[in-house]
Each structure stands twice: as structure tokens, then as C-alpha cells.
Amino acid sequence: MSQAGETFFTVVGCMDGRVQEPVTAFGREKFGAKFADTITEAGIVGLIARGPDQNFVENLEFKLLVSIEKHHSKGILVDGHQECAGNPVDDERHKEDVRKSVEFIRELIEDKVPVTGVFVVRDGDSWKAEEI
Ligand SMILES: [Zn+2]
């Protein structure tokens, strides 16, 4: 499944290519783990916050449990970001969607590992992840 010494964390976030690197860097630092198991949808926190259907939840739970139980994930990051095409709401609403998603995922995985929310913001030509 994975070799000894390979360490993982988990990202539940937007598919947007601009946020992948800053979120991965944030997670490596936060959890002291190297590899990001990444679960994405367009604007995923909007989907979760507004009440996902059963299939979505079962699929999400399966992926989270693979990451936690097979890869011994050290923690989960949940991200939202500015200028999101998949969840086009203002920043405050988007951050609230992240917080709701963090709570939802904590319950879904029964607090097996820590869950942290981040919001990714434009910083000139690059992007940076901020814990919320
Ligand atoms: Zn997005």
C-alpha cells in the first residue's frame, strides 16, 4: 500500500490548479507529512455546506477512510479560495462554507484525525493558504 517512511496527509479541496501547490505546502508544514492524498471537486466546500447527496457522501467517506486507514494520514485540510468558479460566493460566505465542511468531515470520520480549514488568497501573481 505504501512504504515505511512515506507519510501522508489528506486534502479535501477545490480542483482549481492555482490552489494545489500552496495547499500542499501548507499541509506538509502543518502535519509534518510529505504526500497529499487529494480529493477534489469544483468548489467542494460549497457542495458540502449546501447538503451533498448520499452518493457524494459515501464516495467522500470511502476516500477519506482509504487515506486514514491505509495511508495513516496525519490530518485533513479542507480548502476554499478566492475567485472560485465552482463556488462563486463572497469571501465571508466561502470561509463559512469551509468551516461547515470542517465540521461535516469531523463527524464523518468520527474525529479519527485532526481536520483544519484553509482559505487560499491571491498574493500578487501567486496564491497563499491561510488557516481559518
Ligand atoms: Zn475553486
Backbone and ligand atoms as CSV (ligand in chain L), in Angstrom:
chain,resi,resn,atom,element,x,y,z
A,1,MET,N,N,0.843,-1.206,0.000
A,1,MET,CA,C,0.000,0.000,0.000
A,1,MET,C,C,0.873,1.249,0.000
A,2,SER,N,N,1.798,1.315,0.958
A,2,SER,CA,C,2.746,2.418,0.991
A,2,SER,C,C,3.975,1.929,1.736
A,3,GLN,N,N,5.129,2.510,1.424
A,3,GLN,CA,C,6.365,2.046,2.039
A,3,GLN,C,C,6.586,2.715,3.384
A,4,ALA,N,N,7.300,2.014,4.249
A,4,ALA,CA,C,7.630,2.593,5.551
A,4,ALA,C,C,8.351,3.917,5.340
A,5,GLY,N,N,7.999,4.909,6.123
A,5,GLY,CA,C,8.645,6.207,5.995
A,5,GLY,C,C,7.917,7.160,5.075
A,6,GLU,N,N,6.983,6.637,4.276
A,6,GLU,CA,C,6.172,7.525,3.445
A,6,GLU,C,C,5.023,8.048,4.297
A,7,THR,N,N,4.941,9.356,4.396
A,7,THR,CA,C,3.931,9.954,5.266
A,7,THR,C,C,2.921,10.751,4.449
A,8,PHE,N,N,1.697,10.731,4.925
A,8,PHE,CA,C,0.587,11.311,4.161
A,8,PHE,C,C,-0.253,12.266,5.002
A,9,PHE,N,N,-0.851,13.213,4.311
A,9,PHE,CA,C,-1.977,13.950,4.854
A,9,PHE,C,C,-3.035,13.976,3.748
A,10,THR,N,N,-4.185,14.564,4.031
A,10,THR,CA,C,-5.310,14.495,3.110
A,10,THR,C,C,-5.831,15.893,2.818
A,11,VAL,N,N,-6.142,16.152,1.551
A,11,VAL,CA,C,-6.737,17.430,1.177
A,11,VAL,C,C,-8.128,17.186,0.604
A,12,VAL,N,N,-9.110,17.901,1.128
A,12,VAL,CA,C,-10.452,17.935,0.542
A,12,VAL,C,C,-10.615,19.355,0.035
A,13,GLY,N,N,-10.528,19.535,-1.294
A,13,GLY,CA,C,-10.494,20.908,-1.766
A,13,GLY,C,C,-10.954,21.077,-3.189
A,14,CYS,N,N,-10.814,22.324,-3.637
A,14,CYS,CA,C,-11.231,22.644,-4.998
A,14,CYS,C,C,-10.267,22.042,-6.009
A,15,MET,N,N,-10.801,21.757,-7.207
A,15,MET,CA,C,-9.982,21.235,-8.300
A,15,MET,C,C,-9.062,22.296,-8.902
A,16,ASP,N,N,-9.292,23.563,-8.573
A,16,ASP,CA,C,-8.580,24.687,-9.195
A,16,ASP,C,C,-7.059,24.525,-9.090
A,17,GLY,N,N,-6.375,24.537,-10.223
A,17,GLY,CA,C,-4.934,24.312,-10.267
A,17,GLY,C,C,-4.110,25.344,-9.530
A,18,ARG,N,N,-4.679,26.516,-9.317
A,18,ARG,CA,C,-3.907,27.573,-8.651
A,18,ARG,C,C,-3.718,27.312,-7.170
A,19,VAL,N,N,-4.585,26.489,-6.582
A,19,VAL,CA,C,-4.513,26.314,-5.127
A,19,VAL,C,C,-3.764,25.052,-4.700
A,20,GLN,N,N,-3.461,24.166,-5.632
A,20,GLN,CA,C,-2.888,22.863,-5.236
A,20,GLN,C,C,-1.533,23.018,-4.545
A,21,GLU,N,N,-0.646,23.815,-5.130
A,21,GLU,CA,C,0.697,23.936,-4.542
A,21,GLU,C,C,0.685,24.611,-3.176
A,22,PRO,N,N,0.027,25.773,-3.035
A,22,PRO,CA,C,0.029,26.378,-1.697
A,22,PRO,C,C,-0.645,25.509,-0.631
A,23,VAL,N,N,-1.672,24.790,-1.008
A,23,VAL,CA,C,-2.346,23.928,-0.029
A,23,VAL,C,C,-1.446,22.750,0.345
A,24,THR,N,N,-0.765,22.183,-0.634
A,24,THR,CA,C,0.153,21.075,-0.341
A,24,THR,C,C,1.295,21.543,0.564
A,25,ALA,N,N,1.850,22.713,0.257
A,25,ALA,CA,C,2.938,23.248,1.088
A,25,ALA,C,C,2.453,23.486,2.520
A,26,PHE,N,N,1.255,24.035,2.643
A,26,PHE,CA,C,0.688,24.290,3.969
A,26,PHE,C,C,0.517,22.981,4.735
A,27,GLY,N,N,0.012,21.966,4.085
A,27,GLY,CA,C,-0.242,20.677,4.736
A,27,GLY,C,C,1.038,19.978,5.160
A,28,ARG,N,N,2.071,20.065,4.324
A,28,ARG,CA,C,3.361,19.449,4.686
A,28,ARG,C,C,3.887,20.050,5.982
A,29,GLU,N,N,3.793,21.361,6.059
A,29,GLU,CA,C,4.273,22.074,7.249
A,29,GLU,C,C,3.375,21.766,8.459
A,30,LYS,N,N,2.077,21.840,8.235
A,30,LYS,CA,C,1.112,21.677,9.337
A,30,LYS,C,C,1.175,20.294,9.966
A,31,PHE,N,N,1.238,19.265,9.108
A,31,PHE,CA,C,1.134,17.898,9.611
A,31,PHE,C,C,2.466,17.150,9.628
A,32,GLY,N,N,3.535,17.771,9.110
A,32,GLY,CA,C,4.829,17.105,9.073
A,32,GLY,C,C,4.781,15.830,8.255
A,33,ALA,N,N,4.055,15.871,7.142
A,33,ALA,CA,C,3.912,14.707,6.274
A,33,ALA,C,C,4.196,15.127,4.835
A,34,LYS,N,N,4.637,14.198,4.000
A,34,LYS,CA,C,5.130,14.557,2.673
A,34,LYS,C,C,4.079,14.557,1.568
A,35,PHE,N,N,3.278,13.493,1.523
A,35,PHE,CA,C,2.401,13.299,0.357
A,35,PHE,C,C,0.950,13.694,0.638
A,36,ALA,N,N,0.355,14.426,-0.295
A,36,ALA,CA,C,-1.047,14.834,-0.159
A,36,ALA,C,C,-1.945,13.857,-0.923
A,37,ASP,N,N,-2.822,13.164,-0.200
A,37,ASP,CA,C,-3.920,12.425,-0.851
A,37,ASP,C,C,-4.992,13.467,-1.139
A,38,THR,N,N,-5.355,13.630,-2.399
A,38,THR,CA,C,-6.163,14.791,-2.763
A,38,THR,C,C,-7.538,14.402,-3.301
A,39,ILE,N,N,-8.567,14.930,-2.652
A,39,ILE,CA,C,-9.958,14.688,-3.049
A,39,ILE,C,C,-10.512,16.022,-3.537
A,40,THR,N,N,-10.866,16.094,-4.808
A,40,THR,CA,C,-11.289,17.402,-5.343
A,40,THR,C,C,-12.631,17.340,-6.076
A,41,GLU,N,N,-13.290,18.475,-6.031
A,41,GLU,CA,C,-14.430,18.784,-6.888
A,41,GLU,C,C,-14.347,20.285,-7.124
A,42,ALA,N,N,-15.044,20.771,-8.108
A,42,ALA,CA,C,-15.132,22.218,-8.296
A,42,ALA,C,C,-15.913,22.817,-7.132
A,43,GLY,N,N,-15.267,23.695,-6.371
A,43,GLY,CA,C,-15.948,24.356,-5.251
A,43,GLY,C,C,-16.501,23.379,-4.240
A,44,ILE,N,N,-15.696,22.434,-3.793
A,44,ILE,CA,C,-16.201,21.308,-2.987
A,44,ILE,C,C,-16.832,21.754,-1.669
A,45,VAL,N,N,-16.310,22.814,-1.044
A,45,VAL,CA,C,-16.906,23.210,0.242
A,45,VAL,C,C,-18.325,23.764,0.069
A,46,GLY,N,N,-18.602,24.344,-1.105
A,46,GLY,CA,C,-19.964,24.799,-1.390
A,46,GLY,C,C,-20.914,23.608,-1.483
A,47,LEU,N,N,-20.440,22.565,-2.144
A,47,LEU,CA,C,-21.237,21.331,-2.263
A,47,LEU,C,C,-21.552,20.748,-0.890
A,48,ILE,N,N,-20.522,20.661,-0.055
A,48,ILE,CA,C,-20.695,20.049,1.264
A,48,ILE,C,C,-21.589,20.917,2.148
A,49,ALA,N,N,-21.337,22.231,2.130
A,49,ALA,CA,C,-22.086,23.130,3.011
A,49,ALA,C,C,-23.569,23.176,2.662
A,50,ARG,N,N,-23.900,22.966,1.386
A,50,ARG,CA,C,-25.302,23.063,0.980
A,50,ARG,C,C,-26.024,21.709,0.969
A,51,GLY,N,N,-25.389,20.705,1.578
A,51,GLY,CA,C,-26.089,19.436,1.731
A,51,GLY,C,C,-25.879,18.499,0.562
A,52,PRO,N,N,-24.778,17.754,0.592
A,52,PRO,CA,C,-24.458,16.832,-0.500
A,52,PRO,C,C,-25.385,15.616,-0.506
A,53,ASP,N,N,-25.534,15.007,-1.684
A,53,ASP,CA,C,-26.386,13.813,-1.750
A,53,ASP,C,C,-25.636,12.586,-1.210
A,54,GLN,N,N,-26.408,11.541,-1.003
A,54,GLN,CA,C,-25.892,10.310,-0.376
A,54,GLN,C,C,-24.697,9.715,-1.119
A,55,ASN,N,N,-24.771,9.686,-2.444
A,55,ASN,CA,C,-23.667,9.120,-3.220
A,55,ASN,C,C,-22.372,9.886,-3.007
A,56,PHE,N,N,-22.499,11.200,-3.012
A,56,PHE,CA,C,-21.319,12.035,-2.793
A,56,PHE,C,C,-20.708,11.742,-1.428
A,57,VAL,N,N,-21.562,11.667,-0.400
A,57,VAL,CA,C,-21.063,11.458,0.959
A,57,VAL,C,C,-20.397,10.091,1.093
A,58,GLU,N,N,-20.997,9.066,0.509
A,58,GLU,CA,C,-20.410,7.720,0.601
A,58,GLU,C,C,-19.063,7.660,-0.106
A,59,ASN,N,N,-18.989,8.317,-1.263
A,59,ASN,CA,C,-17.744,8.355,-2.030
A,59,ASN,C,C,-16.652,9.112,-1.260
A,60,LEU,N,N,-17.039,10.226,-0.674
A,60,LEU,CA,C,-16.096,11.016,0.126
A,60,LEU,C,C,-15.601,10.213,1.325
A,61,GLU,N,N,-16.520,9.562,2.003
A,61,GLU,CA,C,-16.154,8.773,3.177
A,61,GLU,C,C,-15.196,7.636,2.805
A,62,PHE,N,N,-15.473,6.964,1.689
A,62,PHE,CA,C,-14.588,5.887,1.234
A,62,PHE,C,C,-13.175,6.409,1.016
A,63,LYS,N,N,-13.052,7.531,0.305
A,63,LYS,CA,C,-11.718,8.077,0.020
A,63,LYS,C,C,-11.010,8.515,1.303
A,64,LEU,N,N,-11.751,9.146,2.200
A,64,LEU,CA,C,-11.144,9.577,3.465
A,64,LEU,C,C,-10.657,8.373,4.269
A,65,LEU,N,N,-11.437,7.301,4.278
A,65,LEU,CA,C,-11.037,6.128,5.055
A,65,LEU,C,C,-9.840,5.415,4.433
A,66,VAL,N,N,-9.739,5.423,3.109
A,66,VAL,CA,C,-8.533,4.877,2.463
A,66,VAL,C,C,-7.313,5.669,2.926
A,67,SER,N,N,-7.438,6.980,2.896
A,67,SER,CA,C,-6.313,7.843,3.269
A,67,SER,C,C,-5.943,7.672,4.743
A,68,ILE,N,N,-6.965,7.583,5.596
A,68,ILE,CA,C,-6.719,7.487,7.040
A,68,ILE,C,C,-6.233,6.088,7.430
A,69,GLU,N,N,-6.914,5.054,6.913
A,69,GLU,CA,C,-6.618,3.706,7.392
A,69,GLU,C,C,-5.487,3.031,6.634
A,70,LYS,N,N,-5.390,3.270,5.325
A,70,LYS,CA,C,-4.317,2.624,4.540
A,70,LYS,C,C,-3.045,3.461,4.511
A,71,HIS,N,N,-3.205,4.774,4.486
A,71,HIS,CA,C,-2.029,5.659,4.419
A,71,HIS,C,C,-1.697,6.302,5.756
A,72,HIS,N,N,-2.503,6.024,6.769
A,72,HIS,CA,C,-2.264,6.594,8.099
A,72,HIS,C,C,-2.105,8.108,8.045
A,73,SER,N,N,-2.987,8.734,7.288
A,73,SER,CA,C,-2.973,10.196,7.153
A,73,SER,C,C,-2.859,10.878,8.510
A,74,LYS,N,N,-2.018,11.894,8.557
A,74,LYS,CA,C,-1.803,12.609,9.822
A,74,LYS,C,C,-2.828,13.713,10.066
A,75,GLY,N,N,-3.592,14.062,9.017
A,75,GLY,CA,C,-4.601,15.100,9.211
A,75,GLY,C,C,-5.227,15.478,7.888
A,76,ILE,N,N,-6.323,16.214,7.981
A,76,ILE,CA,C,-7.082,16.595,6.791
A,76,ILE,C,C,-7.132,18.114,6.693
A,77,LEU,N,N,-6.853,18.628,5.498
A,77,LEU,CA,C,-7.044,20.041,5.197
A,77,LEU,C,C,-8.270,20.178,4.322
A,78,VAL,N,N,-9.089,21.184,4.614
A,78,VAL,CA,C,-10.272,21.471,3.807
A,78,VAL,C,C,-10.095,22.871,3.247
A,79,ASP,N,N,-10.127,23.007,1.907
A,79,ASP,CA,C,-9.852,24.340,1.367
A,79,ASP,C,C,-10.979,24.936,0.544
A,80,GLY,N,N,-10.992,26.277,0.604
A,80,GLY,CA,C,-11.763,27.112,-0.302
A,80,GLY,C,C,-10.827,28.220,-0.746
A,81,HIS,N,N,-11.237,29.016,-1.741
A,81,HIS,CA,C,-10.302,30.045,-2.230
A,81,HIS,C,C,-11.041,31.178,-2.930
A,82,GLN,N,N,-10.332,32.290,-3.084
A,82,GLN,CA,C,-10.862,33.429,-3.822
A,82,GLN,C,C,-10.984,33.087,-5.307
A,83,GLU,N,N,-11.867,33.805,-6.000
A,83,GLU,CA,C,-12.031,33.688,-7.453
A,83,GLU,C,C,-12.413,32.263,-7.880
A,84,CYS,N,N,-13.180,31.577,-7.034
A,84,CYS,CA,C,-13.551,30.180,-7.304
A,84,CYS,C,C,-14.705,30.127,-8.299
A,85,ALA,N,N,-14.478,29.443,-9.408
A,85,ALA,CA,C,-15.519,29.315,-10.424
A,85,ALA,C,C,-16.592,28.309,-10.011
A,86,GLY,N,N,-16.206,27.361,-9.138
A,86,GLY,CA,C,-17.137,26.306,-8.738
A,86,GLY,C,C,-18.028,26.692,-7.569
A,87,ASN,N,N,-17.591,27.664,-6.787
A,87,ASN,CA,C,-18.375,28.135,-5.646
A,87,ASN,C,C,-18.255,29.663,-5.610
A,88,PRO,N,N,-18.939,30.332,-6.562
A,88,PRO,CA,C,-18.757,31.773,-6.741
A,88,PRO,C,C,-19.539,32.608,-5.734
A,89,VAL,N,N,-19.074,32.586,-4.488
A,89,VAL,CA,C,-19.704,33.373,-3.422
A,89,VAL,C,C,-18.645,34.321,-2.857
A,90,ASP,N,N,-19.065,35.294,-2.031
A,90,ASP,CA,C,-18.062,36.216,-1.492
A,90,ASP,C,C,-17.181,35.500,-0.458
A,91,ASP,N,N,-16.075,36.167,-0.113
A,91,ASP,CA,C,-15.072,35.521,0.738
A,91,ASP,C,C,-15.647,35.062,2.079
A,92,GLU,N,N,-16.481,35.914,2.699
A,92,GLU,CA,C,-17.000,35.555,4.021
A,92,GLU,C,C,-17.889,34.318,3.955
A,93,ARG,N,N,-18.743,34.274,2.937
A,93,ARG,CA,C,-19.597,33.101,2.739
A,93,ARG,C,C,-18.754,31.859,2.460
A,94,HIS,N,N,-17.702,32.039,1.662
A,94,HIS,CA,C,-16.844,30.918,1.291
A,94,HIS,C,C,-16.104,30.362,2.518
A,95,LYS,N,N,-15.643,31.286,3.368
A,95,LYS,CA,C,-14.978,30.839,4.605
A,95,LYS,C,C,-15.963,30.096,5.503
A,96,GLU,N,N,-17.207,30.582,5.539
A,96,GLU,CA,C,-18.239,29.893,6.323
A,96,GLU,C,C,-18.473,28.490,5.744
A,97,ASP,N,N,-18.465,28.371,4.431
A,97,ASP,CA,C,-18.604,27.053,3.792
A,97,ASP,C,C,-17.452,26.124,4.196
A,98,VAL,N,N,-16.234,26.702,4.295
A,98,VAL,CA,C,-15.081,25.893,4.742
A,98,VAL,C,C,-15.321,25.407,6.170
A,99,ARG,N,N,-15.764,26.326,7.052
A,99,ARG,CA,C,-15.978,25.943,8.459
A,99,ARG,C,C,-17.051,24.859,8.583
A,100,LYS,N,N,-18.130,25.018,7.830
A,100,LYS,CA,C,-19.189,23.990,7.857
A,100,LYS,C,C,-18.662,22.656,7.356
A,101,SER,N,N,-17.828,22.701,6.327
A,101,SER,CA,C,-17.272,21.463,5.757
A,101,SER,C,C,-16.326,20.787,6.735
A,102,VAL,N,N,-15.552,21.587,7.473
A,102,VAL,CA,C,-14.663,21.033,8.503
A,102,VAL,C,C,-15.499,20.265,9.531
A,103,GLU,N,N,-16.583,20.867,9.986
A,103,GLU,CA,C,-17.448,20.198,10.966
A,103,GLU,C,C,-18.049,18.919,10.392
A,104,PHE,N,N,-18.497,19.009,9.151
A,104,PHE,CA,C,-19.110,17.852,8.492
A,104,PHE,C,C,-18.116,16.690,8.412
A,105,ILE,N,N,-16.884,17.001,8.034
A,105,ILE,CA,C,-15.879,15.949,7.860
A,105,ILE,C,C,-15.442,15.384,9.208
A,106,ARG,N,N,-15.340,16.247,10.217
A,106,ARG,CA,C,-15.023,15.746,11.568
A,106,ARG,C,C,-16.032,14.683,12.003
A,107,GLU,N,N,-17.305,14.965,11.768
A,107,GLU,CA,C,-18.337,13.991,12.136
A,107,GLU,C,C,-18.254,12.731,11.288
A,108,LEU,N,N,-18.016,12.944,9.988
A,108,LEU,CA,C,-17.977,11.809,9.055
A,108,LEU,C,C,-16.882,10.816,9.430
A,109,ILE,N,N,-15.743,11.312,9.866
A,109,ILE,CA,C,-14.611,10.422,10.195
A,109,ILE,C,C,-14.494,10.190,11.705
A,110,GLU,N,N,-15.502,10.640,12.443
A,110,GLU,CA,C,-15.545,10.439,13.891
A,110,GLU,C,C,-14.258,10.872,14.580
A,111,ASP,N,N,-13.742,12.024,14.155
A,111,ASP,CA,C,-12.560,12.634,14.790
A,111,ASP,C,C,-11.337,11.728,14.840
A,112,LYS,N,N,-11.185,10.870,13.848
A,112,LYS,CA,C,-10.015,9.963,13.847
A,112,LYS,C,C,-8.699,10.711,13.696
A,113,VAL,N,N,-8.711,11.797,12.924
A,113,VAL,CA,C,-7.506,12.633,12.744
A,113,VAL,C,C,-7.948,14.099,12.780
A,114,PRO,N,N,-6.994,15.023,13.028
A,114,PRO,CA,C,-7.375,16.435,13.055
A,114,PRO,C,C,-7.822,16.957,11.689
A,115,VAL,N,N,-8.775,17.891,11.698
A,115,VAL,CA,C,-9.283,18.498,10.466
A,115,VAL,C,C,-9.111,20.015,10.569
A,116,THR,N,N,-8.457,20.616,9.582
A,116,THR,CA,C,-8.165,22.056,9.595
A,116,THR,C,C,-8.698,22.699,8.323
A,117,GLY,N,N,-9.275,23.890,8.454
A,117,GLY,CA,C,-9.759,24.628,7.301
A,117,GLY,C,C,-8.758,25.670,6.846
A,118,VAL,N,N,-8.620,25.856,5.537
A,118,VAL,CA,C,-7.790,26.931,5.000
A,118,VAL,C,C,-8.562,27.675,3.909
A,119,PHE,N,N,-8.222,28.948,3.780
A,119,PHE,CA,C,-8.761,29.756,2.688
A,119,PHE,C,C,-7.563,30.282,1.911
A,120,VAL,N,N,-7.592,30.089,0.597
A,120,VAL,CA,C,-6.438,30.428,-0.234
A,120,VAL,C,C,-6.711,31.756,-0.929
A,121,VAL,N,N,-5.785,32.697,-0.764
A,121,VAL,CA,C,-5.994,34.049,-1.274
A,121,VAL,C,C,-4.923,34.418,-2.292
A,122,ARG,N,N,-5.321,35.303,-3.207
A,122,ARG,CA,C,-4.369,35.804,-4.190
A,122,ARG,C,C,-3.334,36.675,-3.496
A,123,ASP,N,N,-2.081,36.506,-3.904
A,123,ASP,CA,C,-0.974,37.286,-3.356
A,123,ASP,C,C,-0.124,37.709,-4.547
A,124,GLY,N,N,-0.567,38.762,-5.235
A,124,GLY,CA,C,0.096,39.163,-6.473
A,124,GLY,C,C,-0.161,38.125,-7.559
A,125,ASP,N,N,0.915,37.545,-8.076
A,125,ASP,CA,C,0.771,36.513,-9.106
A,125,ASP,C,C,0.686,35.111,-8.515
A,126,SER,N,N,0.894,35.001,-7.208
A,126,SER,CA,C,0.837,33.674,-6.604
A,126,SER,C,C,-0.322,33.604,-5.606
A,127,TRP,N,N,-0.415,32.486,-4.922
A,127,TRP,CA,C,-1.524,32.222,-4.016
A,127,TRP,C,C,-0.987,31.696,-2.715
A,128,LYS,N,N,-1.640,32.075,-1.605
A,128,LYS,CA,C,-1.176,31.570,-0.313
A,128,LYS,C,C,-2.352,31.069,0.517
A,129,ALA,N,N,-2.084,30.020,1.283
A,129,ALA,CA,C,-3.116,29.381,2.111
A,129,ALA,C,C,-3.057,29.955,3.526
A,130,GLU,N,N,-4.215,30.359,4.039
A,130,GLU,CA,C,-4.293,30.888,5.393
A,130,GLU,C,C,-5.255,30.032,6.211
A,131,GLU,N,N,-4.798,29.643,7.388
A,131,GLU,CA,C,-5.653,28.817,8.263
A,131,GLU,C,C,-6.827,29.663,8.762
A,132,ILE,N,N,-8.016,29.081,8.776
A,132,ILE,CA,C,-9.169,29.825,9.289
A,132,ILE,C,C,-9.868,29.012,10.369
L,1,ZN,ZN,ZN,-12.472,26.694,-6.815
